[in-house]
């Protein structure tokens, strides 16, 4: 029984990984929830990063927040928002 649960858990993890890769290939914009899944963080953590200015946000007229993938990647790789990176650092992020 526990082996079955472990197997199902591994399948779910694999599916989430595939979903994340598909999202990255199809869109450069993420919702807060998608950004949390992409970075494997909570939505609360993503909102904290936004409020502190670590991740720039783009608000749609509907009030929905969108986050650019390059801003998430630059935060992970360099610990800084994309707009604060040097040209050399931006090249690294853009290659991802």
C-alpha positions as CSV (number, residue, x, y, z in Angstrom):
1,X,0.0,0.0,0.0
2,X,2.7,2.5,0.9
3,X,4.7,1.5,-2.2
4,X,1.6,2.4,-4.3
5,X,1.3,5.8,-2.6
6,X,5.0,6.5,-3.2
7,X,4.6,5.5,-6.8
8,X,1.6,7.7,-7.3
9,X,3.5,10.6,-5.6
10,X,6.4,10.1,-8.0
11,X,4.0,10.2,-11.0
12,X,2.5,13.4,-9.7
13,X,5.9,15.0,-9.2
14,X,6.8,14.1,-12.8
15,X,3.5,15.5,-14.1
16,X,4.1,18.8,-12.3
17,X,7.6,19.0,-13.8
18,X,6.2,18.4,-17.3
19,X,3.5,21.0,-16.7
20,X,6.1,23.5,-15.6
21,X,8.2,22.9,-18.7
22,X,5.2,23.3,-20.9
23,X,4.2,26.6,-19.3
24,X,7.8,27.9,-19.7
25,X,7.7,27.0,-23.4
26,X,4.3,28.4,-24.2
27,X,4.3,31.7,-22.2
28,X,6.8,34.2,-20.9
29,X,4.1,35.5,-18.5
30,X,3.1,33.8,-15.3
31,X,0.3,34.3,-12.8
32,X,1.3,34.3,-9.1
33,X,0.2,30.7,-8.8
34,X,2.2,29.7,-11.9
35,X,5.3,31.6,-10.6
36,X,5.0,29.7,-7.3
37,X,4.8,26.4,-9.1
38,X,7.7,27.3,-11.3
39,X,9.9,28.3,-8.3
40,X,8.4,25.6,-6.1
41,X,7.5,28.2,-3.5
42,X,4.2,29.3,-1.9
43,X,2.0,32.0,-3.5
44,X,2.6,33.9,-0.2
45,X,6.3,33.9,-0.8
46,X,5.9,35.1,-4.4
47,X,3.6,38.0,-3.1
48,X,6.3,38.9,-0.5
49,X,8.9,39.1,-3.2
50,X,6.6,41.3,-5.2
51,X,5.9,43.6,-2.2
52,X,9.6,43.9,-1.4
53,X,10.4,44.8,-5.0
54,X,12.4,41.7,-5.7
55,X,10.0,40.6,-8.5
56,X,8.4,43.3,-10.6
57,X,4.7,42.9,-11.3
58,X,2.5,43.8,-14.2
59,X,-1.2,44.4,-13.3
60,X,-3.8,43.8,-15.9
61,X,-6.9,46.0,-16.0
62,X,-8.8,43.1,-14.3
63,X,-6.4,43.4,-11.4
64,X,-4.7,40.1,-12.2
65,X,-0.9,40.1,-11.6
66,X,1.4,38.8,-14.3
67,X,5.1,38.2,-13.8
68,X,7.7,37.8,-16.5
69,X,9.7,34.6,-16.6
70,X,13.0,36.5,-17.0
71,X,12.3,38.2,-13.6
72,X,11.8,34.9,-11.9
73,X,14.9,33.4,-13.6
74,X,17.1,36.4,-12.7
75,X,15.9,36.2,-9.0
76,X,16.9,32.5,-8.9
77,X,20.3,32.9,-10.7
78,X,21.5,36.3,-9.4
79,X,19.2,37.1,-6.5
80,X,18.1,40.3,-8.1
81,X,15.4,41.7,-10.3
82,X,16.2,41.6,-14.1
83,X,16.2,45.4,-14.3
84,X,19.1,45.6,-11.9
85,X,21.3,43.1,-13.8
86,X,24.4,44.0,-15.8
87,X,24.3,43.3,-19.6
88,X,26.4,40.2,-19.1
89,X,24.0,38.9,-16.4
90,X,21.0,39.6,-18.7
91,X,22.6,37.5,-21.4
92,X,22.8,34.6,-19.0
93,X,19.1,35.0,-18.1
94,X,18.0,35.3,-21.7
95,X,19.8,32.1,-22.6
96,X,17.7,30.1,-20.2
